[in-house]
Amino acid sequence: MTHLSLLITVSCLLVSVCYALPVAVQDTSYPTIKALDKPAYLGRWYNAFVNTARFNGSCIDAYYAAVEGHSDAISLVNMGDYTSFGKGRTDGFAVQSPDASKPGYFDVRQGPGPDGPPPSQPYPYSTPNYIIMELGPIVEGLYDYSLITSPDGTLFVITRDMKRFGEKYQSDVLAKLAKWGFTNIVATPQAGCTYKPPTRNPYIKAIDKPAYLGRWYSAFVNTVRFNGSCITGDYKAVAGHSDAIAIHNQGQYTQFGNGSTTGFAIQSPSEPGFFDVRQGPGPDGPPPSQPYPYRNGNYLIMELGPIVKGLYDYSLITSSDGTLFVITRDMVRFHEKYEVAVVEKLAKWGFTSVVATPQAGCTYPPP
């Protein structure tokens, strides 16, 4: 998302053509926020509206995170498919103004782009190019939307949930922006998108689907919600649905005890390692009774192990929010042959809080 990287011409860092495209300064008059709960500003954002087609596109999102040892800084990753220059990603920082009366003023720098590579660490605040005009209410601990501008009048509207924004806020926000003087506002399409995590990992380019079927054992995860012990997954083909895998997960979960879910994983028509997984019972309802059209990828295969006896020996999986799953066919073999290299690789890609799933002494039901 370019709402952080491309707010003014001199800080446009995504591609070399950016600095050649001038921005018309708009005559706007807007408020600015008087307080900011920074933890509530972190996490994933989705681009809803901008006011210049050059910064628009589709499936544009951003991920904001705290920076250890720098209370005035936010690390940021912006990703999307931009109208002017295609798919891209930038990394960098937003450094907050030291002026306590201007909590919504930030100096944003990121790359790669004409000004160089991404900054490796936060820098002293200099000139603001990211100004928060208004924040939405806090929902589940996070601001629900943010209205952002820059000294040249560039506009970005970002939100946590596109559907909720459209239903609850959009009409009032657009009326407000028009009153403040913003014009040429265009929407950023977000339908049918697969969002990638902020980590720097690869994704597979091909998959032998029959070699992905069968029983898997959970080796590592990076969130307590999916941790536990004796956790397995059984994957099977679905007759008449070459794009679908039937899944059955079961085990002793830390948060909710013994449990099992069933459902399907539907493969993307364009990305071989991207799957749309839906299962139950759970918060989204009962398990689906039959496969469904692919919509959004939430099971993204980063890497596959070698094929042993006709089956991939391990799989490294993530999701749009950076959740991690490491699954394997044989825990002993994984530990002896792959574990050290895999854990080092995950750290290099940016995964943290990785914990093991105990599988010793388990009694597994038949597949």
N, C-alpha and C positions, 0 to 999 in steps of 0.2 A: 504494500500500500504506500502511495506516495504522499499521504497527508503529512508525513514527517520529513521525507527526504526532498520533496520538490516544492516547498512552499514559496521560495523566492528564487529568481533566476540564478543568482550567484551560488546558491547551495544545492542546485540540482545535480545530483550525484549518480543518477542511475545509468544514463547512457550519454555518449559524447554529443548527440544532437541536441540535448536539452538546452545548453547555454545559447544555442543559436535561435531559440524561439522566445521572443520577448513576451512579457506578461503585461497586459494593460491594467494599470492601477485603477481600482474601482473607488468611487466616492462613497464610502460606507461610514456609518456611525453606529457603534455597537458597544455593549457592556463587556466587562471582563470579570472573571471570577475573583472573589475575595478570599477564598479558602480552598485548599485541595487536600483531600485525604489520599495521599499518594498510593498506599497499598490498594485502595479501591479503584485506582486508575490502571493497575497492572493487568496482565492477562491478554486474551485474544480480543481483537476488535475487527469489525467488518466495515468496509467502506460502503456508505449508503448514498451520498451525494457529493459532487464537486461542482465547481462553476467554470471549469475549462475542460474541453474535450481532451486536451493534451495529457491531462492527468487522469483521465478516465480509462475504463477498460472493463474487465469482468473478473469475478472471483478474486478480488483484491482484498487482502487482509493483512493484519499486523499483529505482532506479539511483543508485549512490553514486559520487562522483568526488572527487578531490583538489581543494583550493582553493589556487591559487598564492599564495604569501606568507603562508599561514596553516597551519602544520604541525599545529595543534590542531583543525582544522576539516575536515569532510566536507560537500560539497554533496549534496543529495538531491532526487530527484524520485520521487513516489509516484503510481501510477496504478491504476485498476481500476474494477470495477462493484460498488458497495457495496449491500448489502441495504437499508440504511436510507435512502439518499439518491441512489442511482443512480450513473452514471458520473461520475468526478471525477479531478482531478489537483491535487496541491499541490507547491510548491517551497520549499526552505529550506536550513537548515544544521543539523548536529550538531556541537556544540563540546565537545571532550574535557575532562575534569577536569584541572586542573593538578597534582593530587595524584598523584604517581608510583605510589602504592600502589593507585590506583583507575583503571587504564587503560580499564576497560570502562564507566565512567560518562560519560554525555553529556547535555548540555542541548540539546534539540531544539526549534526554532521554525520554523514554516512557515505558508504561506497559499496562496490567499486563504481567509478565514474570518472569524468574528466578532471576532477580534483584529486584523484588518487584512490588508493585502496581504503577499505573501512578503517576508521580509527581503532587502534588497539586498546585504548583506555580513555576514560573521560578526560576532559580538558577544562581550563578555566572558562567560565561564562563570558561571552563577548557580546554578540548582537542577537536579539530575539528574532526568530523566524517561525515560531510556533506559538500562537497566542490562544489560550482557551477562553472563549467567550461565555459559554454556558455548559453546565453539566446536568445530565439527567438524574433522576432519583437513584439511590442505591438499592439494587435488587440482588439479593443473595450475596451481599458483601461487595458488590462492584457497581460503579457508575454505569447506568444503562445506556447513555449516549453522551457524546461530546461534540460541541460545535467549535471548530477551530478556524482561525484565519492567520494571515501574515501581514506585514506592513504594506504589501502591494494589493491586498484585498482578495487574495486567493482563499477559497473556502473548501473545507473538508467537514463532512458530517459522518461520524463513525458511530457504530452501535454494537451492542453485544449480541442482539438477536434481531434479524431482519424482519421476521414475522411480527414480533412484539412491537418493534419500532413502527411498522406500517399501521398496526391497529391502534396503538396508544398515543404516539407522539407526532407522526409525520405531518399531519395537517397543520397542527399548531406550530411546529418547527419551520415549515416552509413559509407560513404566513409571517412569522417572526423575522425570518431572514430577508424576506421581501421588504418588510418595514425598515429593517436596518440598512437596506440599500444593495443587497446582493442580487445579482441578475445572472442570467444564462446558467441556471442550476440544472444539472443533468444527473440522472440516477446511474448508479453502478450496479449492473445485473449481478446477482449472487445465486441464481437458481442453478441447480445441477452441478455445483462445484465440489471438487475434492480438495480439501485444504491440507497442506503439508505441515508437519511440525516445524518448530523453529530450529531444530537440530540440523547439523550438516551431514546428512547421510545419503548414500545412494539408494536407488530402487532397482529391483530386478528388471531385466529387459525381456525375459522369456521364462516360461514355466512349463514343465511336463506335468500336467495336472494329475494323471494317474500316480505319479511318483510322490504327490503331495498328500495322497489319501492314506487312511490307516490311523493307527494310534500314535498320539504325541504325548509327551510328558513335559509339564512346565518346569523350566530350569531357573529362570530369573524373571522378575518383574521390577517395576520402579514405582509402584504405588501400593500402599497397604490394602486398598480396596480389593485388589485382585490377588493378594498374597494368601498364603495358607500352606497346606501340606497335602500330599497325595492327589494333586490336581492333574487331571488328564483331559485330553480332547480326542474324540473319534470323528474322523472325516470320511464321508462316503459319497460316491457318485449319486446323481439324481437322474433316474430314467427320464428321457425326453427333454432334459434341460442340460445341455452341454456347458452352459455358463455357470452352473450352480453346483455347490458342494453342501451336502447335509452335514450339520455339526451337532455334536453332543458333548458338552463340557460338564465335568463333575469333580467333586473333591471336598476337602474340609477347608472352608474359607475362614480367615481370621475374623472377619466382621459379622458373618451371618451363618456360620456353622456348616454342617453337611448340606450340600445342595447340588442341583444339576439343572442345566438349561439345554434346550434344543432349538434349532433354527436352521438358517441357511446363510451361506456366503455366496453372493452373486458377483461374478467377475465383471470388471469394467470392459466395455467393448473396445477401448483404445489403450488401456494400460494393463499389461498382463498380471502385474502384482498387486493391483488395487481391487479390493473387494468391499461390497456393501453387506455388512453382517447385521442381521436382526435375529434376536432369539428371546426366549422367555421360559418360564414366567419371570416377571420382573416389573420394574416401574413403568415400562412401556406396554404392559399387558401380557396376554398369553403368547405362547410360541406361534409363529406363523405356520399355517397349515400347508402352504405350498410356496414355491419360489415366486419372486416378484421382480419387476423391472429394476435394474441398477439405477440408483439415485445418487448417493454420496458415498465416497469411499471412506471407511473408518477402520479398515484392516489393510495396512500397507506393508508389503513384504520388501524389506531392505536387502536381505541377502539370504541365499540358500546354501546349505552345506553340500558336500559331495553326495552322489547317489551311492548308497550301500545296499546291496541285495534288492535293487529296484526301487528304493525309496530315498528321498532326500533325508540326510542324516540330522540336520537341524534347520531351523528357520528363525530369522530375526525380524520381528514385526513391530510396527509402530502405528500410531493414529494421528489425526490432525492436531491433537493436544499434546503430543509427545509421550503418551503412554507407551510403555515398552513391554513386549513379551518375547522371551527366548524359549523356544520349545525344541525338544529333541526326541529322537527315537530310543536312545539308550543312555541313561544317566552316567553309567560308568565310562562308557566310550567317550561321551561328550567331555567329561572331566579330564580324561587322560589325553585326548587328542585335540580338543578345540577350546576349552574353557579360557585358558590364559589369553590366547589371541583374541577371542571374542570379547572378553571383558575390556581389554586394552582398546580394541576398536570402538566399542560403545562409548568409552570415555572420550576418545578422540573426536567422535561425532557429536558429543555434547550431552550424552545421557548421564544423569546423576541419580543418586539415591537407589541404585540398583541393589536388590536383595534376592537371595536365593530362595527357591521353593523346596523345602525338605521333601524327599521322596523315599527315605529309608524306612523300612518296616511297614510299608503300605500293603494292603490287600486290595487289589483292583478288581472291580467287576468285569465281566467279559465285555468285549467291544459290542 
